[in-house]
Amino acid sequence: MQLEDYFDFLAPNDIRVKGTRVGIETILYDYVHRSRSPQDIVASYPSLTQEQVYATITYYLHNKEKVNAYLTNWLENARLRREEQDRNPSPAIQKLRRIMAERESAMAIQQ
């Protein structure tokens, strides 16, 4: 079995662990940016096996430059989406923000 056999390469910016909906960025963000152990990662994602997590980390270590670019692109895309959501919140988010503001206002009055 080749290392790449553990993954579904759906698009240049979408690599998933085969047989799951989990993107490699989920595992690698926990491993690289949060310094979580493979065992902790497996415990957090029941659809993943220890073998899949280790395969993802090994793939990262063997393709560090390429995967770092993938992660950088993923993080930048996530930042841009958050900014867009902040600028144009959905009606549901607007309602939740109003409720939160009303609660904070009521709490401030009670104090």
C-alpha positions as CSV (number, residue, x, y, z in Angstrom):
1,M,0.0,0.0,0.0
2,Q,1.2,3.4,-0.9
3,L,0.9,6.4,1.5
4,E,-1.4,8.2,-1.0
5,D,-3.8,5.3,-0.8
6,Y,-5.0,6.5,2.5
7,F,-6.4,9.7,0.9
8,D,-9.0,10.9,-1.5
9,F,-7.6,13.7,-3.6
10,L,-10.9,15.5,-4.5
11,A,-9.3,18.8,-5.6
12,P,-6.0,20.6,-5.1
13,N,-7.5,22.2,-2.0
14,D,-9.5,19.2,-0.8
15,I,-7.7,16.1,0.5
16,R,-9.8,13.8,2.6
17,V,-8.9,10.7,4.7
18,K,-10.2,7.8,2.6
19,G,-13.6,6.5,3.8
20,T,-14.3,9.6,5.9
21,R,-15.4,13.2,5.4
22,V,-12.3,14.4,7.4
23,G,-9.9,16.6,5.6
24,I,-6.2,16.3,6.3
25,E,-6.2,19.9,7.5
26,T,-8.4,18.9,10.5
27,I,-5.8,16.4,11.6
28,L,-2.8,18.5,10.7
29,Y,-4.1,21.7,12.4
30,D,-4.4,19.7,15.6
31,Y,-1.0,18.2,15.2
32,V,1.0,21.2,13.9
33,H,-0.7,24.2,15.4
34,R,-2.2,22.7,18.6
35,S,0.6,20.2,19.3
36,R,-1.8,17.4,20.0
37,S,-0.6,13.9,20.0
38,P,-1.9,11.3,17.4
39,Q,-3.7,9.5,20.3
40,D,-5.5,12.7,21.3
41,I,-6.5,13.4,17.7
42,V,-7.9,9.8,17.4
43,A,-9.9,10.3,20.6
44,S,-11.4,13.5,19.2
45,Y,-12.5,12.1,15.9
46,P,-14.2,8.7,16.3
47,S,-14.4,8.2,12.5
48,L,-10.6,8.1,12.3
49,T,-8.3,5.2,13.2
50,Q,-4.8,5.6,14.7
51,E,-3.4,4.2,11.4
52,Q,-5.2,7.0,9.4
53,V,-3.9,9.7,11.7
54,Y,-0.3,8.4,11.6
55,A,-0.6,8.1,7.8
56,T,-1.7,11.7,7.6
57,I,1.2,12.9,9.7
58,T,3.6,10.8,7.7
59,Y,2.2,12.2,4.5
60,Y,2.8,15.7,6.0
61,L,6.4,14.9,7.0
62,H,7.1,13.5,3.5
63,N,5.6,16.4,1.7
64,K,6.1,19.3,4.1
65,E,6.5,22.1,1.6
66,K,3.4,21.1,-0.4
67,V,1.3,20.3,2.6
68,N,2.3,23.5,4.4
69,A,1.2,25.5,1.3
70,Y,-2.1,23.5,1.4
71,L,-2.6,24.4,5.1
72,T,-1.7,28.0,4.6
73,N,-4.2,28.2,1.8
74,W,-6.8,26.5,4.0
75,L,-6.2,28.9,6.9
76,E,-6.3,32.0,4.6
77,N,-9.5,30.8,3.0
78,A,-11.1,30.2,6.4
79,R,-10.1,33.8,7.5
80,L,-11.6,35.3,4.3
81,R,-14.9,33.3,4.9
82,R,-15.1,34.5,8.5
83,E,-14.5,38.1,7.4
84,E,-17.3,37.7,4.8
85,Q,-19.6,36.2,7.3
86,D,-18.9,39.1,9.7
87,R,-19.7,41.7,6.9
88,N,-22.8,39.8,5.7
89,P,-24.2,37.8,8.6
90,S,-27.2,35.5,7.9
91,P,-30.6,36.3,9.3
92,A,-30.1,33.6,11.9
93,I,-26.8,35.1,13.1
94,Q,-28.3,38.6,13.2
95,K,-31.1,37.3,15.4
96,L,-28.6,35.5,17.7
97,R,-26.6,38.7,18.0
98,R,-29.8,40.7,18.9
99,I,-30.7,38.1,21.5
100,M,-27.2,38.2,23.0
101,A,-27.2,42.1,23.0
102,E,-30.6,42.1,24.8
103,R,-29.4,39.6,27.4
104,E,-26.2,41.6,28.0
105,S,-28.3,44.8,28.3
106,A,-30.7,43.1,30.8
107,M,-27.8,41.8,32.9
108,A,-26.1,45.3,32.9
109,I,-29.4,46.8,34.2
110,Q,-29.7,44.2,36.9
111,Q,-26.3,45.0,38.3
